[in-house]
């Protein structure tokens, strides 16, 4: 559904993206992880035809992004922070504006508000919404066009854990119904929970890509097993056949409460590769 090959972009004398390449299959959630300023938003603008690039090629819906038609764009939903809402208008009227622009039947407005849990707030002005409700209204606007591809630029930044879970459920439901989703985030837990594939972006370069668990396993240098015993003690053993007898003995004696392997998180992998944290501001 989305293909990038050697995408390069510079602003004046600063190179923002350098040789970006990846393929996103139909129906998957692809996560682009990186700290603020890594080039995530710039790449979304390129893939959605908002911004020209210097070198390479980009395809979406099997078309060159430079040649997307109005009908093509109706199949693409975009949620970006700078795409605000009309503060004085109600939730319903915010969506009515977009229904008029895209020729969407008015009946879909309440259907979409219900989808994101805002049906009881249809008459509320956008200015009175909490941050979480505002995010849901922005998502509702994306869903008004029944997109095949959805771009979400850090959709849960600054949200409380409960609201974040609600947004995650909505995203996973869209995947279940066949949408391909391009998600940018600097939240490694979010990426691990939602994404089929992630790419780690640092200073305009993809430093690694793969399934989240695959990347973490690949960088599991320590290969340790940690046993939390019922005494409260943590016992660390090598992940090897030599430890099997000791682990078996402790299990037989019913001394083990939990067992954990020592795979690193995406955060620690990113730190190892770049010397930077994902959540740097």
C-alpha positions in Angstrom: 0.0 0.0 0.0 2.9 2.4 0.7 6.4 2.1 -0.8 9.4 4.4 -0.3 12.7 4.1 -2.1 15.7 6.3 -1.4 13.6 9.4 -0.3 15.8 12.4 0.4 14.7 15.8 1.6 16.6 18.9 2.5 15.6 22.4 3.7 18.2 25.0 2.5 21.5 23.4 3.6 20.0 20.9 6.2 19.3 17.3 5.1 16.1 16.2 7.0 15.6 12.8 5.4 18.4 10.7 3.8 17.7 7.5 1.7 14.5 6.5 3.4 13.2 3.1 2.1 10.5 0.7 3.2 7.4 -1.2 2.1 4.1 -1.3 4.0 1.8 -4.2 3.1 -2.0 -3.9 3.0 -3.7 -4.1 6.4 -0.7 -3.6 8.6 0.2 -1.0 11.2 3.6 0.5 10.5 5.3 2.5 13.2 7.9 5.2 12.6 9.7 5.8 15.8 12.0 8.6 16.6 12.5 11.7 18.9 11.1 15.1 18.0 12.9 16.6 15.0 13.9 13.2 13.6 11.9 13.8 10.3 8.7 11.8 11.1 6.2 14.6 10.2 8.2 15.6 7.1 7.9 12.0 5.8 4.2 12.0 6.3 3.8 15.2 4.4 5.8 13.7 1.5 3.8 10.5 1.4 0.5 12.4 1.4 1.6 14.8 -1.4 1.8 17.9 0.8 5.6 18.3 0.4 7.9 17.7 -2.6 11.1 15.6 -2.1 14.5 15.9 -3.6 15.4 12.3 -4.6 13.9 8.8 -4.6 10.4 7.6 -5.2 7.2 7.2 -3.2 4.1 5.2 -4.1 0.8 5.1 -2.3 -2.3 3.2 -3.5 0.0 1.9 -6.3 0.4 5.5 -7.6 3.2 8.0 -7.5 2.5 10.4 -4.7 3.1 13.3 -7.1 0.1 12.2 -9.2 -2.6 11.6 -6.6 -6.0 12.7 -7.7 -8.8 14.1 -5.6 -10.5 10.7 -5.6 -7.3 9.1 -4.5 -7.0 11.5 -1.6 -10.5 10.5 -0.4 -9.0 7.1 0.4 -6.4 8.6 2.6 -7.0 9.8 6.2 -4.6 12.2 7.9 -4.4 13.2 11.5 -1.6 15.7 12.3 -1.3 18.1 15.2 -1.5 21.2 13.0 -4.7 20.0 11.5 -6.8 21.7 14.1 -10.5 21.9 14.7 -12.9 24.8 14.4 -13.1 26.0 18.0 -16.5 27.8 17.8 -18.3 24.9 16.0 -19.8 21.9 17.7 -18.4 18.4 17.2 -21.3 17.8 14.8 -20.7 20.9 12.8 -16.9 20.3 12.6 -17.7 17.0 10.9 -20.4 18.6 8.7 -17.8 20.9 7.2 -15.7 17.9 6.1 -18.8 16.1 5.0 -19.7 19.0 2.7 -16.1 19.2 1.3 -15.9 15.4 0.6 -19.5 14.9 -0.4 -20.1 12.5 2.5 -23.7 11.8 3.4 -24.8 13.7 6.6 -26.0 10.5 8.1 -22.4 9.4 8.6 -21.7 12.3 11.0 -23.5 10.7 14.0 -22.3 7.3 13.0 -18.7 8.5 13.1 -19.1 10.4 16.4 -20.5 7.2 17.9 -17.5 5.3 16.6 -15.1 7.5 18.6 -17.3 7.8 21.6 -18.5 11.4 21.1 -22.1 10.8 20.2 -23.2 12.5 23.6 -21.0 15.5 22.8 -22.3 16.2 19.3 -23.6 19.7 20.3 -20.6 20.6 22.4 -18.3 23.4 21.0 -14.8 22.2 20.2 -13.4 24.8 22.5 -14.9 23.0 25.5 -13.4 19.6 24.8 -10.7 18.0 26.8 -7.5 17.0 25.1 -8.6 13.4 24.8 -12.0 14.3 23.3 -10.2 16.7 20.9 -8.0 13.8 19.7 -11.2 11.7 19.2 -12.8 14.5 17.2 -9.7 14.7 15.0 -9.9 10.9 14.5 -13.6 11.2 13.6 -12.7 13.7 10.9 -10.2 11.1 9.5 -12.9 8.4 9.5 -15.5 10.5 7.7 -14.0 9.5 4.3 -13.8 5.7 5.0 -10.0 5.7 4.3 -8.0 2.7 3.1 -4.8 4.3 4.5 -4.6 6.3 7.7 -1.7 8.5 8.7 -1.5 9.3 12.4 1.2 11.7 13.6 1.8 11.1 17.3 -2.0 10.7 18.0 -1.6 10.0 21.8 1.0 12.5 22.9 0.1 14.1 26.2 -3.0 11.9 26.8 -3.7 10.1 30.1 -3.3 6.3 30.1 -7.1 5.6 30.0 -7.7 7.9 27.0 -4.6 6.4 25.3 -6.1 2.9 25.7 -9.4 4.1 24.1 -7.5 5.6 21.1 -5.5 2.3 20.8 -8.8 0.4 20.6 -10.1 2.6 17.9 -6.8 2.2 15.9 -6.8 -1.6 16.3 -10.5 -1.7 15.2 -9.6 0.1 12.0 -6.8 -2.4 11.3 -9.3 -5.2 11.9 -11.5 -3.7 9.2 -8.7 -3.7 6.7 -7.1 -0.3 7.0 -3.4 0.2 6.5 -2.1 2.6 9.2 1.1 4.6 9.3 1.8 5.7 12.9 4.5 8.0 14.1 5.4 8.0 17.8 8.2 8.3 20.3 6.3 6.1 22.8 8.0 2.7 22.5 5.2 0.9 24.6 2.6 2.2 22.1 4.7 1.0 19.2 5.3 -2.5 20.7 1.5 -2.8 21.4 0.1 -1.6 18.1 2.7 -2.1 15.3 3.3 -5.1 13.0 6.5 -3.4 11.9 8.6 -0.5 13.1 11.3 1.6 11.7 13.7 3.5 14.0 14.4 7.0 12.6 17.3 9.1 13.8 18.4 12.4 12.3 16.7 11.5 9.0 18.1 8.0 8.7 16.4 4.6 9.4 18.8 2.8 11.7 16.8 -0.4 12.0 13.5 -2.0 11.0 11.5 -5.1 11.7 8.8 -6.5 14.0 9.2 -4.9 17.5 9.8 -8.3 19.2 12.3 -9.3 16.4 14.3 -6.1 16.9 14.4 -6.6 20.7 15.5 -10.2 20.3 18.2 -9.2 17.9 19.7 -6.8 20.4 19.4 -9.2 23.4 23.2 -9.4 24.1 22.9 -10.4 27.7 20.6 -13.4 27.2 19.6 -13.7 30.8 16.7 -15.3 32.6 15.4 -13.6 35.7 13.6 -15.7 38.3 11.6 -13.9 40.9 11.5 -16.2 43.9 8.7 -16.4 46.5 11.3 -15.2 49.1 11.4 -11.9 47.2 14.8 -12.5 45.8 15.6 -12.1 42.1 17.9 -14.8 40.7 19.6 -14.1 37.3 20.8 -17.0 35.2 22.4 -17.3 31.8 20.0 -18.2 29.0 21.7 -21.5 28.4 21.4 -25.3 28.8 23.7 -25.1 31.8 21.0 -23.2 33.7 18.3 -25.7 32.9 19.0 -28.0 35.9 18.9 -25.2 38.4 15.7 -23.7 37.0 14.1 -27.1 37.0 15.1 -27.7 40.6 13.7 -24.4 41.7 10.4 -25.1 39.9 10.1 -28.5 41.5 10.7 -27.0 44.9 7.9 -24.5 44.1 10.2 -21.6 44.9 9.6 -19.6 41.7 6.9 -16.9 41.5 7.7 -15.5 38.0 10.2 -16.0 35.2 11.3 -13.3 32.8 13.7 -13.2 29.9 15.9 -10.2 29.5 15.1 -8.9 26.0 15.7 -5.1 25.8 12.9 -2.7 25.0 12.7 -0.6 21.8 13.8 2.3 23.9 17.0 0.6 25.0 17.7 -0.6 21.4 17.3 2.9 20.1 19.6 4.2 22.8 22.2 1.6 21.8 22.0 2.4 18.1 22.0 6.2 18.4 23.0 7.3 21.9 19.7 9.1 22.1 16.4 8.4 23.9 13.2 8.1 21.9 11.4 10.6 24.1 14.0 13.4 23.9 12.4 16.7 23.3 
